[in-house]
């Protein structure tokens, strides 16, 4: 009876384990994502669009209106054209499907679970066992998008889309246009911030045009105040704080975009993709670790014979009494040998 109970309990446990495994497999099976607008959306997408809107609204509606009138057309047009180009390229990068041509032709609805007992790698001999189609030599299966991407470079969280052969140039243009726009806006904001302390009159275009009226008036106006934001008058302190926030955020953005664009220019010069660069870096790290381990083993092998020799040469310490006994015994034996007496084992 006890054996039967144990068998039934084991069968229940094995059944629950298989059910859990089946649930995991079922959860893994999902429809591959088409582009960056496919669900689920990434939080960094919202961060990117928020700052894009924030920088444009503050720049065009708060910063440019305080510039001299003859500067304002250029202040609106030059960054406006570049940011419009950036928005178009950004939307194309997000909505474009970078999948392998055979994957796009097949239009897979569901991707099966990868079984490592059957295959060691997802792609072997230019065939993906998940997409179940032949793919290119540089195509890789993205675990996030759950599809093979042609000439896979990396999965961009800001675009929520893979970057590959079809959209890599657009991705570089998107980075470059964003960097140029942020740099121009940063220069203008720095000018406004410096002018606020050096000569705040430069931030009041009406006062620059009415110099004759200002000279005739006896009261000197306070140019550190009198700013407007969206039709409401604000203090100079609030205006300057907003400019400082803009400058800080723009410096951070320019540094990040410059670093990322410089990194991809380096990869292009070396004819590497981001994926290949990561793999090479990982292999070099493993090689260094193996070299360090082999050096440590060789040092231990060199030291081990020395330690053995030292152990062999070591003699146990002898007391003074033992030394006297040994000397007397040797003398006694020598005298016996000299008289021809038989030796005695002492």
C-alpha positions in Angstrom: 0.0 0.0 0.0 2.8 2.4 0.9 4.6 1.7 -2.4 1.4 2.4 -4.3 0.9 5.7 -2.5 4.5 6.7 -3.2 4.1 5.8 -6.9 0.9 7.9 -7.1 2.6 10.8 -5.5 5.6 10.5 -7.8 3.3 10.4 -10.8 1.5 13.5 -9.6 4.8 15.4 -9.1 6.0 14.3 -12.6 2.7 15.3 -14.1 2.8 18.7 -12.4 6.4 19.2 -13.6 5.4 18.3 -17.2 2.5 20.7 -17.0 4.7 23.5 -15.7 7.2 22.8 -18.6 4.3 22.8 -21.1 3.1 26.1 -19.7 6.6 27.6 -20.0 6.8 26.3 -23.6 3.4 27.7 -24.4 4.4 31.1 -22.9 7.6 31.1 -25.0 5.7 30.6 -28.2 4.6 34.0 -29.4 4.1 35.9 -32.6 7.3 37.5 -33.8 7.4 41.3 -33.6 7.1 43.1 -36.9 8.7 46.5 -36.0 9.2 49.0 -33.2 5.5 49.7 -32.9 4.7 46.0 -32.1 3.7 45.3 -28.6 5.1 45.4 -26.0 6.5 48.9 -26.3 9.7 49.7 -24.5 9.8 52.5 -21.8 12.9 54.0 -23.4 10.7 54.8 -26.5 8.5 57.1 -24.4 11.6 58.7 -22.9 13.1 59.4 -26.3 9.8 61.0 -27.6 9.3 63.0 -24.4 12.7 64.6 -24.7 12.2 65.2 -28.4 9.0 67.1 -27.7 10.4 68.8 -24.6 13.5 70.2 -26.3 11.5 71.4 -29.4 8.8 73.1 -27.4 11.1 74.9 -25.0 13.5 75.9 -27.8 11.0 77.3 -30.3 8.5 78.8 -27.9 10.8 80.1 -25.1 14.4 80.3 -26.1 14.1 81.7 -29.7 11.6 84.5 -28.9 14.2 86.2 -26.6 16.8 86.4 -29.4 17.2 89.5 -31.5 14.6 89.8 -34.2 17.1 89.4 -37.1 18.3 86.1 -35.5 14.9 84.5 -35.0 14.2 83.3 -38.5 17.5 81.4 -38.7 16.9 80.2 -35.1 13.6 78.6 -36.2 14.5 77.4 -39.7 17.9 75.7 -39.3 17.2 73.5 -36.3 13.6 73.0 -37.5 14.7 71.5 -40.9 17.2 69.2 -39.2 14.7 68.0 -36.5 12.0 67.4 -39.2 14.5 65.2 -41.1 15.3 63.4 -37.8 11.6 62.7 -37.1 11.0 61.3 -40.5 14.1 59.0 -40.3 13.2 58.0 -36.8 9.7 57.0 -37.8 11.1 55.0 -40.8 13.6 53.2 -38.5 10.9 52.3 -36.1 8.3 51.1 -38.6 10.7 49.2 -41.0 10.8 45.5 -40.7 14.6 44.4 -40.6 13.8 40.7 -40.8 15.6 38.3 -43.2 13.9 38.3 -46.7 12.9 34.6 -46.3 11.3 35.4 -42.9 9.3 38.3 -44.4 8.2 36.1 -47.3 7.0 33.3 -45.0 5.2 35.7 -42.6 5.4 33.4 -39.6 2.5 33.7 -37.2 4.0 31.6 -34.4 7.6 30.6 -33.5 8.2 27.1 -32.1 10.2 26.4 -28.9 13.9 25.8 -29.4 15.0 22.4 -28.2 18.7 22.1 -27.3 18.5 18.3 -27.2 17.9 18.3 -31.0 20.1 21.3 -32.0 23.0 22.9 -30.4 22.4 26.4 -32.0 19.4 28.2 -33.3 21.0 28.7 -36.7 23.1 25.9 -38.2 24.3 25.7 -41.8 22.4 28.9 -42.6 19.1 27.5 -41.5 17.0 28.8 -38.5 15.2 26.1 -36.6 12.8 28.6 -35.0 11.8 30.5 -38.1 12.2 27.3 -40.1 13.6 29.0 -43.2 17.1 29.3 -44.7 18.7 32.6 -43.8 21.8 34.7 -44.8 25.3 34.1 -43.5 25.2 37.2 -41.2 21.5 36.8 -40.1 20.9 36.2 -36.4 17.8 35.3 -34.5 16.9 38.2 -32.1 15.4 36.8 -28.8 13.5 40.1 -28.2 11.8 40.3 -31.7 11.8 36.5 -32.0 12.8 36.5 -35.6 15.9 36.3 -37.8 17.3 39.8 -38.8 19.3 40.2 -41.9 22.9 41.3 -41.2 22.0 41.7 -37.5 23.8 44.6 -35.7 22.0 45.0 -32.4 18.5 45.4 -30.9 18.0 49.1 -30.1 15.8 49.7 -27.1 15.3 53.4 -28.0 13.7 52.4 -31.3 12.3 49.1 -29.8 13.4 47.5 -33.1 16.3 45.6 -34.4 19.0 47.3 -36.5 20.2 45.4 -39.5 20.9 45.6 -43.1 17.7 47.3 -44.1 17.8 50.2 -41.5 21.5 50.5 -40.4 22.2 53.5 -42.6 18.9 55.1 -41.4 20.0 54.5 -37.8 23.3 56.3 -38.4 21.5 59.2 -40.1 19.0 59.3 -37.1 21.9 59.5 -34.7 23.8 62.2 -36.7 20.7 64.4 -37.2 19.8 64.2 -33.5 23.4 65.1 -32.5 23.6 68.1 -34.8 20.2 69.4 -33.6 21.0 69.0 -29.9 24.4 70.7 -30.5 22.8 73.8 -32.2 20.2 74.1 -29.5 22.9 73.7 -26.8 24.9 76.6 -28.3 21.9 78.9 -28.4 20.9 78.0 -24.8 24.5 78.7 -23.7 24.3 82.1 -25.4 21.1 82.9 -23.6 22.4 81.8 -20.3 25.6 83.9 -20.6 23.7 86.9 -21.9 21.3 86.8 -18.9 24.2 87.6 -16.6 26.5 89.7 -18.9 24.0 91.8 -20.8 20.3 90.9 -20.2 19.2 93.6 -22.5 20.2 91.3 -25.4 17.3 89.0 -24.4 14.7 91.8 -24.9 14.4 92.3 -28.6 11.9 95.1 -28.1 14.4 97.1 -26.0 17.1 96.7 -28.7 14.8 98.3 -31.3 13.6 101.1 -28.9 17.1 102.5 -27.9 16.0 106.1 -28.4 13.0 105.7 -26.0 15.2 104.0 -23.5 17.8 106.8 -23.6 15.1 109.5 -23.1 13.5 107.8 -20.1 14.9 108.6 -16.7 14.1 105.2 -15.1 16.5 102.4 -16.0 14.4 99.2 -16.7 15.3 95.9 -15.0 16.2 93.6 -17.9 16.6 90.6 -15.6 12.8 90.3 -15.4 10.0 90.7 -17.9 10.3 87.3 -19.6 7.3 85.4 -21.0 6.5 81.7 -21.2 3.5 80.7 -23.3 1.9 84.1 -22.9 2.5 84.4 -19.1 5.0 86.7 -17.5 7.6 84.9 -15.3 10.5 86.1 -13.2 14.1 86.1 -14.5 15.0 83.5 -11.9 12.5 81.0 -13.3 13.6 81.7 -16.8 17.3 81.2 -15.9 16.6 77.9 -14.0 14.8 76.6 -17.1 17.7 77.5 -19.3 20.1 75.8 -16.9 18.0 72.6 -17.0 18.0 72.7 -20.8 21.8 73.1 -20.8 22.4 70.2 -18.4 20.1 67.9 -20.3 21.5 68.9 -23.7 25.1 68.3 -22.5 24.2 64.8 -21.3 22.3 64.1 -24.6 25.2 65.4 -26.8 27.7 63.3 -24.8 25.6 60.1 -25.1 24.8 60.6 -28.8 28.4 61.6 -29.6 29.7 58.5 -27.8 27.3 56.2 -29.6 27.9 57.7 -33.0 31.6 57.6 -32.5 31.4 54.0 -31.5 29.5 53.1 -34.7 31.9 55.1 -36.9 34.7 53.0 -35.3 32.9 49.8 -36.0 32.3 50.9 -39.6 36.0 51.6 -40.0 36.8 48.2 -38.7 34.1 46.5 -40.8 32.4 45.0 -37.7 28.9 44.9 -36.4 28.0 45.5 -32.8 27.2 41.8 -32.4 30.6 40.8 -33.9 32.4 43.3 -31.6 30.7 41.9 -28.5 31.6 38.3 -29.5 35.2 39.3 -30.2 35.5 41.1 -26.9 34.0 38.1 -25.1 36.5 35.7 -26.7 39.4 38.0 -25.8 38.2 38.1 -22.2 38.0 34.3 -22.1 41.4 34.0 -23.7 42.9 36.3 -21.1 41.3 34.3 -18.3 42.6 31.0 -19.8 46.1 32.5 -20.1 46.0 33.7 -16.4 44.9 30.2 -15.3 47.6 28.5 -17.4 50.3 30.8 -16.0 49.1 30.0 -12.5 49.2 26.3 -13.1 52.7 26.5 -14.6 53.9 28.5 -11.5 52.5 25.8 -9.2 54.2 23.1 -11.3 57.5 24.9 -11.0 57.1 25.4 -7.3 56.0 21.8 -6.5 59.4 20.1 -7.1 61.2 22.7 -5.1 58.8 22.1 -2.2 59.4 18.3 -2.5 63.2 18.8 -2.4 62.9 21.0 0.6 60.8 18.3 2.3 63.4 15.7 1.4 66.3 17.7 2.7 64.5 18.5 5.9 66.0 16.7 9.0 64.2 16.3 12.3 65.8 18.3 15.1 68.0 16.3 17.5 68.4 17.1 21.2 71.8 17.4 23.0 71.3 14.2 24.9 70.6 12.2 21.8 73.7 13.6 20.1 75.9 12.4 23.1 74.3 8.9 23.0 75.0 8.7 19.2 78.6 9.8 19.7 79.3 7.2 22.5 77.6 4.4 20.4 79.8 5.2 17.4 82.9 5.2 19.5 82.0 1.9 21.2 81.4 0.3 17.8 84.7 1.6 16.4 86.6 0.1 19.3 84.9 -3.3 18.8 85.8 -3.2 15.1 89.4 -2.3 15.9 89.8 -5.5 18.2 88.2 -7.8 15.6 85.1 -8.4 17.7 81.8 -9.1 15.9 79.6 -6.1 15.3 76.5 -5.8 17.4 73.3 -4.1 16.2 72.6 -1.4 18.6 
